[in-house]
Amino acid sequence: MSDHSQSQAPRAAGDDIVSTHTPIPVTLSHRAEYAAMRGVASGLRLVGMHAASGIGARLGRLGYSPLGIRRSVVERQLHGVMPELSDEEVRRIARASYEHLGRTSIETALLPSYSNARVVGMVEELRGWDLVEQHVAAGRGLIAMTGHLGNWELAGAYVAARGVPVDVVARHMANPLFDDYLTSTRERAGMHVLFDDVAARRIPRSLRAGHMVAILADQGAVGLSSAWVKYFGRLAKTPRGPALFALRMGVPLLFAACMRRPSGRYMLSFEPVPVRDTGDREADVVAILEAYSELLERWVRSTPEQYLWHHRRWKHQQPGTPAALGDPLSTTTETP
């Protein structure tokens, strides 16, 4: 039994909406991966967050070398979007990003076992919380946009621990056992999960209930309504949903970043994303997504070691996109 004392955020009305997700059959490989992960997570609960985070960093480093899991993707994307970096700098950042992913993965697994006070204590500096409190007090709901930067799971858990009902939009994972585990982890940390196949119908109800809706908007996907906006100077497919909901429902947008500090604790920052309704819906949506992408790029450039470079951010492109604006994996050579 854990010492978890957090209460889950109230669920939004309309949870009877039927999911369109087709369940994925559980394979022997899925079971083996899941058992290994649960075994590691259970063992690390005994050593404390600081030590567990260090072990996570070492496990992540193995993914970089000798295993080389998606190493080519990480290094080539870094080389393509920040050509000013030397080969040595690319390798250093890439290695550190694997270590950071290992740390955050372990920290995420441990979060549900922590009390509200302990989750809050993981944040040593807080910026812009007054904006969250102001919008929550107004009762209109708000949207928080972020990316796969820093520890986004801790950001959601922190908001929930402070008593703000937060609904997080998520995608289903390829391993259904991982999928169920991560969903339960988020729920036990006080967040309510809205899967993307029903999110468009549930988000308005969450906002009308005064909730914060948190969205990771830095992964384009086939089938999602998207716009191509520049990110690191290249066109990236970016979901339109957050901008559309902000415009249609008149709710504020905040950008959130939860960055690891040398102490092992975090700095959590909230800042506004400008929302202007000029009557030109398409132009307004693109302007919001451009503002979001500029904020995300600024934060990533400041600490590239804490970004998830493992995902092919620029993979989806419109036909005829010039090479200089397209997928860097199509226009760069592999770092030796």
N, C-alpha and C positions, 0 to 999 in steps of 0.2 A: 504493500500500500504506500502511496506517496503522501507527502505533506501538503499536497495541492489544496489551496483554499479559495481559488478563484471561482466566481460565479460566471456562468456563460452569459454572453450578451443576449438580450431579448431577440427572439426571432421575428423577422419581418412578416407582415401579413402576406398570405398567398403562398405559403410553403406547400400547398397542395398541388402546385403546378407540376405536371408530369415531365420527367426528364426524357430527352430524346437520345441519351447516351446508350449505346449498345454495349452491354457488359462484355468484357474480354475474358475468355476462358483462362483459368489459372493453370499454368504449366509447372512441370517439375523444376524448371529453371527459375521461374518466379518464386517458388517455395524456397529453393536453396538460397537465392539472393536475399529474400526477406528474413529467413532464419539467421543468416550471417549478420545482417544489419541489426536485428533485435538483440542478438547475443552481444554484439559490441556495445550497443546502447545501454543494455542492462548492466554490463560490467562497469561502464564509465560513470554511471550514477553513483557508484561507491567512492569515487576519487575526488569529487567536487568539480565545479565548473572550470576553474583555472587549469587544473591538471588535465581535465578531459579535453579542453580546448587545445592544449598543447599536443595531446595525442592525436586529435583530429587534424592538426596541421601536418604532423608527420605522415598520417595516412594519406592526406591530400597530396603531399609531396611525392608519394609513390605513384600516384596517378600521372604525374608529370614525367618522372623517371624512377624506375626503369620501365613502367608500364606504357607510358606514352599515349594515354587515352585522350584522343582529340587534340593532341599536342600540336599537330600541324595546323588545325583550325585556329587555335588560340594564337600561335605565333604569326601566322600569315595575316590574320585580321589585325593584330597589333601593328605589324609592319605596314599594312596597307592604309590604315587610317591615321597612323602617327609616323609618317616616313622620316621624321626628324630623329627618331630613335635609332641608336646603333644596334647591331645584332646582339651585343652583350646586354644592352638595356632591355631589349625585347625578351631575351631569355630570363633575365632577372624578374621582370614584371610577370611574365608567364608563370614562372615557378611560384612566385608569391601569390598569384591568383589561385593556383591549385591549393596552396596552404590555407588561404582564406576560405575557400569553398569547404575544405575539410573542417575548419574551425566552426563555421556557421552551421554546417550539417549536424555536427555533434551538439552544438548549443541549442539548435532547434529541437533535437530529440529530448533534451533535458528540460526545456522550458515548462512543459506541463506539470513537472514535479515541484515547481517553485511557487511560493506564495506570491500574492500581489506585491508585497513589500520587497521581496527579493528581486522580482522582475523590475520594479521601479528602480531598485538600487543598481541595476546593471547599466543604467544611463547616468553618466557623470556630468553631462552638460545638456541642457534643453534650450532650444531656440524656437521662438514662434509659437509656443504653447498657448499664448494668449489668443492667437488666431483661432485655434481649435475650440477653446472655451467660448469665445465670442460667437462662433457659428453654431455650436451646439446649443448655447443658450437661446439663440434665435429660433430654434426648433424646426428649421427648414431642411436639415440634413446637409451633408457636404461630401465632396468627392476628394479623396487623396490619391494622387498619381505618384508612382515611384517606378523604379526599375530594379533589375537584378543587381543591386549595388549595396555594399555594406551588409548589414543583417536585416533584411526586410521583414523576416518573420518576427524578430524581436520588436520591430517598430509596431506591428499589429498587436502583439502581446502587451506592449507597454500601454498603448491606447486603451485596450480593454481593461488592463489593471488599474487604470485611472478612472474607471467607471463609465467610459464612453462606449456605447454600443457600436461595434465595428463589424461590418460584413465584408469579407474578402472574396474577390472574384478569382476563381482558379480553374485550371484545366485538369482534365483527367490524365493520369500518368499511364505509361505503357504497361507497367507492372501493377495489376489491380490490387495486390496485397500492399504494396507501397502506397498506392492511391488511398486505400482505406486507412492505413496507418497515419499518413500525413494529414488526412481530413480529421481524424480523431485527435491528433496532436494539436491542430489548430483550434478545434472545438474546446478541448480541455484547457487550452491557454486563454479561453474567453472569446475567441473569434467565431463568427458564423460564416460558413463557407457557401458561396453561391457559385455553382459550376457554370461555365461559360455557355453551355447549351440552353440554360434557362435564365441566364443573367439578365438578358434584355427585358424579360417580363417581370423579374423580381426587383431589379434595381429601383424602378420608380416607387415601389411600395416601401422599400427600405428607406429611401430618401424622405418620403412623406411621413415615415415614422420617426424622423429625426436622427437616423443613424449616419455614421460615417461609412462610406463605401470605398474600400481600398482596392486599387487596380494597378497591377504591374503591366505597363503599357509599352514595354520595349521588346516585344516579340511578336512579329507579324505572323499570321497563320492563314492558310488557304481557307476561304469561305467567310472570313470575318470582313465586315465592312471597314475598309481601310483607306487611308490617304498616304501617298508617298511624300514624305518631307525629309529635308536634309538633316542628317545626323553624322557628325564628323565629315561633312562635306559630300556625303554620298546619300543617295535616295534610299530611305528605309521605310518599309511598309509598316504603318502605325495605325492601330485600331482607332476608329472614329468615335466609338461609344462614349468615352468620358466627356469629350467635347460636346457631343450631341445632347447628352443628358444635362450637362451644365446649362446649355442654351435653352433647351425645351422647358426645364423645370426651374430655371432661375436660381440654381444653387451654386455656391462658391467652389472653386477648385484650389487645392493646395498641393504643392510638391513636397514630398517627404524624403529625407535621407537619414539613414541611421549608420554612422560610420564608426568603425573600431578605432580606438585610441591606443597608444603604446601601453597604457595601464591595463589593457584587456577589457576595459569598460567602453561605453559608447557615447557618442554625441548624437542626439536626435534633433533634427531641424525640420521646421515647417515654414514654407514661404508661399506667397500667392502666385498662382498662374493666372495671368490676365484673361478675363472673359468679357468680350465686348460683343453685343448683339446689334449689328448695324442693319440687319434685315437681309443681308446677303449670306444665307446660311452656309453655303459651300466655302466662301472666303473666310467666314468667321470660324468654322471648324478647322480649316487649315492653319489659321493664325494661332489658335489655341494649341494645336499639335506642334507647331513650330516653336512656340514659347516653351512648351514642355520639353521638347527635344534639346533646346538650347540650355535649359537648366540641367537636364540630365548630363549632357556633354560636359558642361562646366564642372560638375561634381566628379564625373569619371576622369577627366583630365587631371583634376587635383589629386586623385588617389586611384590610379588605374589598377593597382594591385587588388582592389576590393570590388572589381567588376567581373561579371560572369562572361568572359570572352569565349566560353566553350560553345555558346549558341551561335549559329550562323545568322547574325542580325540582318545582313543585307542579302540573304539568299533569294528572296522573292523579288523579282524585278519586272517592270513593264517591258514588253518587246520594244527593241530599239533604243533602250537606255544606253547612253554613251559609256564606254568602259570606265572613264574617269569618275562617273557618278554611280556606278553599279557595284556589284559584289566584289570586294577586294580579293576574295579567293579565286576569282576568275581573271584577275589582272596582276597578281603578284606571284613571285616565286617563293618557294619554301625557304625559310631561314635555315642555314646550315646548322 
